[in-house]
């Protein structure tokens, strides 16, 4: 399930109801039962990353050490997960 915001009302009096509905829709998307996680293949190390981040390296333009695959940042290095 994806979230795409609705157009906000032009009437400022309708803004509170609009925001309540948008927050409810966002919550539904966040709580939806996800069957999978899709990682974007990265061709360069992210500009910002922190311990526990998980990425998918292309293995050619960016090779954190073991070629193409999924890596977790340990706080000091990228660890190949597979």
Beta strands, then each sheet from edge to edge (+ up, - down):
strand 1: 41-42
strand 2: 54-57
strand 3: 69-73
strand 4: 78-80
sheet 1: 1+ 2+ 3- 4+
end
